[in-house]
């Protein structure tokens, strides 16, 4: 891969290069099972470091740096921000292989060379290069990924690296209107990271994001009007004390709306990724959508609200529980459900191996069944 310092890229080429790494928000209320062709065969199951804990996690928000001192905040955080460049072999219309390049951002979470980024930045990559603030270039020697959470941890062979400070339970300590700064490898522009500033626009947002391989649901997000562009993915969102409060992950198709994975979600997932090599997500194994009036009329359903099953994955807990496409779930694990995102949230709050009761309608008949949730493939 050509080193970034030797590249002179026009803006048109940059936007084309980044098309494979950006995220867009989907309006569909669908929860899809992981496609079998990209299951976890390329996700290492070996942990990077058992019993690992993030080095700098602070339980309370620090004091803001001098008023208006954006420079001090950037100087504190920027050395911990890295640029990530990927290369993936793909095929053209004539089935000839050629390298496709992508770009993103990462944050150093351990002086030993552990870096957190988004899964969609590195997923499918044959080669991953990390460029530090001081210009040094390293190739990733290990990657552990969590596609449903859109997170990944990269390991490089380096020591004594500057390390970001994270604020635990950031959703509880942030307020709508608080100022934040986003730092990242926006548009893969040479010369160092791009810095943008804004405010917290909303806390705890849930959205669906379409990546290159799948539609995923992200929860407990921080919404901000700080500009987040392609290439920012995986970069830090920081408060005015220089503490990381989340990781930038998605761009909405609208002005001044961007999203970051909050530390409430981020820290537990990266702990599990580094220590175990994977994250165990509970899985039912259905595709679903909200029950609309159109669906109700088409299938002549009697129930007014619920979650309509469009497909049941073969061999899944849902199939073993004898659920079928066309069933309408109205209660899951003792909790009533009316929309698909609500059901997804309940499933994610369950445990792998947990046995849950499901109440549903099949046609005009109200039924109940039990399912034992499995680990997501």
N, C-alpha and C positions, 0 to 999 in steps of 0.2 A: 504494500500500500504506500503510495507516495506520501512523504511527510508533509504535514500541513504547512510548514514554514516555506516550502517550495512551491505551494499551489497559489495560483492567481485565478480565482473563479469569478465569473460574471454572475450577477444576481439571478439571471435566468437559469444558469446551470445549477446554482445553489438551490433554488426552489425545486428544481427537478430532482436533485440529489436527496433532498429532505422529504420528498413526497412519501417515501416508504416509512418514515419514522414519525410523522405527525399523527395525531389522533383527531377524530371528529366524533361529535356526539350524535347518537342515533335516537330517533323518536320512538322506535319500536319498543314495546313492553314485552320482550321475549327473553327467556333464559335458555340458552342453548347448551347442550352437553358438549364437552370437549370433542372436537373432531378426532376420529381414530387415527387419521393419517399423521397428525402432529401431536400425538399423545406424549407422554413424558419420556420417550426413548432418548432424547438428547438432554434431559435434565439430570445432572449428577445426583445420585442418591447419597453419596458420601458427604458427611458434614465437612465444613472447612475447619472448624475448631469447636469441639464439644464443650459445653458449659460456658460458652462465650457470652460476654455482656458488653454492650456499647461502652466506650471509654468515658465519654463526657455526656452524661444525661443529668440535667438539672431539674429539680422538682418545682422551682419557683422562677417566675420571670425576673430576669436581671434588671438592674437600673438602666434606663435609657442613657445612651451616650449623649454628650452635650447636645442641647437643642439644635436641630437643624444640621447636625453633623453627619450627613449621609456618608461623607468621605471616611470617617472613622469606622462606621459600620462595614463598609465595603472593604476597607483595609484589614479588618478583623476576619472577615469571612472568605474573601476571594482566594487566599492561598489554599483553602481546603476544597476549592471547586476545580474539577478536572473536565477536560474535553474528551469525549469518547467518539472514536471513528470506527466503523464496522465495514467489513467486506463480506459479501455473500455471493456465491456463484449461482447464477440463474441462467435461463435459456431464452434465446430470441425466437422469432417466428420460424426460423429455419433450424431450430433445435441446436443451435451453436451456443456453447457456454460463454458467458462473459461476466466479469465482476460487477456487482451493483454495490454502491457505497452509500452509507448512511451516517448520520451524526447525531449526537446527543450530549448530555451532561451527566456528571456524577458528583457525589460528595464523599469525601474521605471520612470514614466513621471509626477508623482504627489506625494508629501510627504504623502498624505492620503491613499496611497496603490493602485494607478492605475498603471497598467503595460501593455505595448504594446508588442505584439508578432505576429507571423504569424497565420492566421486562420488554416492552415493545421496542426499546432502543437496541437491545442485544439479541432478541429472539431470532433464531435461524442463522445467526452470523457464523461464518467460518473463521473469521479473524476479528479480534477486538484489540484496538490500540487505545491507550490512555495517555494523554498529554497533560503533564502537570503544569502548574502556574510558572515554574522556573524553566520550562521548555523541555524537560526530560521526557522521553517517550518510552513507554513500557507496553509489552504485549501481555494481555490477560493470561494467567496460568490456570485459573479456575473460575467457574461461573455457577452460581446456584440461582434458580429462578422460581418465581411464583406467578404463573400466568393469570390466575383469577384475581390476584391483588395488584397486578401490573408492577411488580417489584422484582429486582434482581440484585445480587451482591457479586461484585467482581473482585478477584484477588490478583494483585500484582506483586512481583518480587521487589519490594522496597521496604525500607525501615525509617523510623523517626520522621514520619510525615506529619505535617500540620493537620490537626483533626478538628472537625466542626463540633460545636456544642449544641446539643438538642434539648428542647424544652418538653418535659413530660406532660401528658394531659393538656396539650396545647388548646384543644377546643374549649376547655373549662377556663383557661386563663386569657384567651383572646376575647376581644369585643368587636362587634361590628363597628367600623369606623377607625379602628386602630391602623396605623401606618405600617406597611410592610415593604420589603425590597426583594425583588426576584433577580437572581444571578444565574446566567447560563450561556451556553454556546449557541446563542441565537443565530440562525441562518448559516452556521458554520463559518462565520466571518473570522478572518485571521486577525491576530493581534491581541487575543485575550477575551475574557468573558464580557458579555453585555449586561448592563445593570439597568433595571427599570424600577420605578417606585409607584405605589398606589396605596389603597386602603383595603381592609377586609370588607367585602360586600355581603357575605352571608357565611354562616357557620353550620356545618353538618349537612351539606347538600348531598343528594344521591342522584347519580346520572348513569346513563349507559354509554359506553364508548366502543366504537368500532376500531379494532386494531387490524393489522394485516391478516390475522388468522381467525379472529373470533370476535364476538360481541361479549363484553364483560360489563358487570355492574360494579361501580365504585361508590362507596358509602363514606359518610363522615368526612366529606371534602371541605376544604377551605376555598371559598370563592373570593376572587380578588379582581380589581380592575388594573392591577399592575400588568403591563404588557407581557404576555407569554407567547412566544413565537416558536415555529418549528426549530428544533435544536435545543430549546430550553428544557425539553423533557428530561427529568432526572435531576434537575438543578434545584438548589435550595430556595425556599421562601423563608425569609428571616424577619424577626421583629427588630425594633430599633435599639435593642440591647445586643444585637448580633447573634441571637440564638436561632437555630433552625427550628421553625414551627411546622414545616411540611415540605414535601417534594413535589415540584411542578409536574403535572402529568397530562393535562388535556387542554385543548383550545376549543372554545365554542365558536360556532359559525355566527358570531355577532361581535360587535365592538366592545372592548373593555370588559370582557368576561373570560376569566381563566380559572383553572382549578388546580389545587394541590392536595396530595394525600396527606392528611394530618398525622401528627406524631402518635395520636391515639391508635391509629391503625398501623402506622409505619413501624414503630419500635417493636411491638410484639412479633410482627412478621419477620423483620430482619434478624431478631434474636433466634427465631425458629429456623430461618434459612441457614444462618451461619452454624448454629449448633447441631442441626439435624440434616441439613441438605435439602429439605423440602418443607412445605406447609401442608398439614392435613386439613383439607376442607371437606365438610360434610356434603354429601351428594345424594339427591333423590333420583335424578335421571329422567327428567321430562323437559320438553319444550312447552312453553305456556305463553298465554297472552291474557289481557283483561277481557272479561265477558262483556261484549258490546251488544247493543240492540240488534245490529246486523247479524252477529253470530247467533244470538238468541232466536231470531226469526228463521234463519237458514236451517238451524238444527232443531227447531221447534222445541226449545227448552222451556221448562216451567220456572226455573230459578231466575231471579232478577240480577243478582250480583254474585261474584265469585271469580275464580281463576280457571280459565278454559285450557285444557290440555290439548295441544296440537300434535304431539308426538311423544311416545314412550321409548326410551333407549333399550335395546335388547340386552338382557342380562342385568339390568339396573335394579335397584331396590324398588322402584316404581313398578316394574314389570313383575317382580316377585310378589308385590302386594296386589297384583292383578288390576292395577289401574290401566285405563285404556284411553286412546285419543278420543276426544269428545266428552270425557268426564269433566265435571265442574267442581273444583275443590272449594269448599266454603269454610273449612276449619282444619287447622294443622297444629298438632301438638297442643291441643286445648285452646288455641287462639283463633278467633274468627279472621278470615281473610277476604278482601274484596278486590284487590288488585295484585298483579304479578310481582311488583317490587316489594310489596308487603310480605308475600310468601317467601320471596328470596331472602329477605332480611331474617325471617323466622328460622329458615333453614340454616343460614350462616351462624345463627346464635346457638344452634344445637351442636352436639358432639358426634364425631364419627363413632358408629356403633350404637348410637342411641335409638331406642325403639319408640316410634311416635304413632299416635292415632291420627288417621286422616278421614274426615267426613266429606262426602262428595255426593253429587247427583249424577246419575246415569239415566238420561231421559227424564222421566217424571219421578223416578224412584230415588229416595234418599238412602245412601248406604254408608257404611264405615269399614275401614280396613286398617291394618297395622303394617308399618314399614320400618325396617332397620337401616338407618342411613349408612352408606358406605363412604370410603375415602374417594374423593374425586380423582378419576384417572389422570 
